[in-house]
Amino acid sequence: MRDAQRPAAVPPAVLTANYAKEKGEGIVYGGILIAGVLILYAITRTPALATIGALAVLGVALYHWPFVGRDRRAMEISPSGLVVERLGRLPWNAIASVEIVDRYLRAIRNADLRIELRRPLETAVDDAAKVHPLRRAMYRCWRVTGPQQITVKLSTLDAKPEVVRAAIVQYLGRAI
């Protein structure tokens, strides 16, 4: 009864969504462990084959490193716009519409944030991120799905889609 009278939670002024650490720990730490075992095996048995296997496993672990690295910030929603890691800042006036799309796979929710831009991506991004070549090869939570559309995978982040929706609505000024 009391919950019905409680006001809705006010979204924070700045929402920061990090990569969900628990979604990458097994891949990264398990990959490092398997690579270590393969290197030990390479020392005693078949060096070429085991070394190639170890490098492949280390490559997979490195690809998923953003999940466990120190700077796990993937997305930030603030008054100045939407900042997406390794893309840059999308000001609110460059965003035409935003939609959260839910897909379910065996009762597991995979939410995506689809962002339609008013202009091409190259001109819509302010403060484009300068990315190290090694970092460019690692996992990122977004992908370009059209000339003026970006999709951000919310299922890999630690913020719930409802919280992201509330933070965007307060700045975008219309329901999504």
C-alpha positions in Angstrom: 0.0 0.0 0.0 2.8 2.3 0.8 4.6 1.6 -2.5 1.7 3.0 -4.4 2.0 6.3 -2.7 5.8 6.5 -3.1 6.9 8.9 -5.9 8.7 7.5 -8.9 12.5 7.4 -8.6 14.1 10.5 -10.1 16.8 9.6 -12.7 20.3 10.8 -11.9 21.6 14.0 -13.6 24.4 12.0 -15.1 24.1 8.2 -15.7 27.2 6.2 -16.3 26.9 2.6 -17.6 29.9 0.4 -17.3 30.5 -3.0 -18.9 29.1 -5.7 -16.7 32.2 -7.3 -15.1 30.5 -10.6 -14.4 29.7 -11.1 -18.2 33.4 -11.1 -19.1 35.3 -12.5 -16.2 34.9 -16.1 -17.2 36.1 -15.5 -20.7 39.0 -13.3 -19.8 40.4 -15.1 -16.7 39.5 -18.5 -18.1 41.3 -17.7 -21.4 44.4 -16.5 -19.6 44.4 -19.7 -17.5 44.0 -22.0 -20.6 46.7 -20.0 -22.5 49.0 -20.6 -19.5 48.3 -24.3 -19.6 48.9 -24.5 -23.3 52.2 -22.6 -23.0 53.3 -25.1 -20.3 52.3 -27.9 -22.6 54.2 -26.3 -25.5 57.4 -26.3 -23.4 57.3 -30.0 -22.9 55.5 -31.5 -26.0 54.5 -29.8 -29.2 55.7 -26.2 -29.2 54.2 -24.9 -32.5 50.7 -26.3 -32.2 50.2 -25.4 -28.5 51.7 -21.9 -29.0 49.3 -21.2 -31.8 46.4 -22.4 -29.6 47.7 -20.3 -26.7 47.8 -17.2 -28.9 44.3 -17.8 -30.2 42.9 -18.1 -26.6 44.9 -15.0 -25.5 43.3 -13.2 -28.5 39.8 -14.1 -27.3 40.7 -13.0 -23.8 42.1 -9.7 -25.0 39.0 -9.0 -27.2 36.8 -9.3 -24.0 39.2 -7.2 -21.9 36.9 -4.1 -21.6 34.6 -6.2 -19.3 37.3 -6.5 -16.6 39.7 -3.6 -17.3 39.9 -0.7 -14.9 38.1 1.8 -17.1 34.9 -0.1 -17.8 32.8 2.9 -18.7 30.8 2.2 -21.8 28.2 4.9 -22.0 27.3 8.1 -20.2 24.1 10.1 -20.4 24.5 13.7 -19.4 23.0 17.2 -20.2 25.5 17.6 -23.0 24.5 14.4 -24.8 25.1 10.7 -25.0 28.8 9.7 -24.7 29.5 6.2 -26.2 32.9 4.6 -25.5 35.2 4.7 -28.6 32.7 6.7 -30.6 32.4 10.1 -28.9 29.6 12.4 -27.7 26.3 12.5 -29.6 24.7 15.9 -28.6 20.9 15.7 -28.0 20.2 17.9 -31.1 21.9 15.3 -33.3 19.6 12.5 -32.1 16.3 12.2 -34.0 14.8 9.3 -32.0 15.8 6.6 -29.5 14.1 3.2 -29.0 14.7 0.3 -26.7 14.2 -3.0 -28.4 13.8 -6.1 -26.4 14.8 -9.5 -27.7 14.3 -12.7 -25.7 16.3 -15.9 -26.1 15.1 -18.7 -23.8 13.6 -16.2 -21.4 16.9 -14.1 -21.3 16.3 -10.5 -22.1 18.7 -8.8 -24.6 17.9 -5.1 -24.8 19.3 -2.9 -27.5 19.2 0.9 -27.6 18.6 2.0 -31.2 19.6 5.6 -31.9 18.4 7.4 -35.1 20.5 10.4 -36.0 19.5 13.6 -37.7 22.6 13.6 -39.8 25.3 11.1 -40.8 27.4 9.7 -38.1 30.6 11.4 -39.1 29.0 14.9 -38.6 26.8 13.9 -35.7 29.6 13.0 -33.3 31.2 15.7 -31.3 34.5 15.1 -29.6 35.3 12.0 -31.5 37.2 9.5 -29.4 40.9 8.9 -30.2 41.4 5.2 -29.9 44.6 3.2 -29.6 44.9 0.6 -32.4 45.0 -2.3 -29.9 41.9 -0.9 -28.1 40.1 -0.7 -31.5 40.3 -4.5 -31.9 38.6 -5.1 -28.5 34.9 -5.6 -27.8 32.6 -2.5 -28.0 29.0 -2.3 -27.0 27.8 -0.4 -30.1 27.7 -1.0 -33.8 26.6 1.1 -36.8 23.4 -0.5 -38.3 22.7 2.2 -40.9 24.0 5.4 -42.4 22.2 7.3 -39.6 21.6 4.6 -37.0 23.6 3.2 -34.1 22.7 0.2 -31.9 24.0 0.0 -28.3 23.8 -3.4 -26.6 22.4 -2.7 -23.2 22.6 -6.4 -22.1 26.4 -6.1 -21.8 26.1 -3.1 -19.4 25.5 -2.9 -15.7 22.6 -0.3 -16.0 19.1 -1.6 -16.4 17.3 -0.6 -19.7 14.5 1.1 -17.6 17.1 3.3 -15.9 18.7 4.2 -19.3 15.3 5.0 -20.7 14.4 7.3 -17.8 17.8 9.1 -18.1 17.4 9.6 -21.8 13.8 10.8 -21.6 14.7 13.6 -19.2 17.1 15.1 -21.8 15.4 14.2 -25.0 12.2 15.7 -23.9 9.9 13.0 -25.4 8.9 9.5 -24.6 10.8 6.6 -26.1 
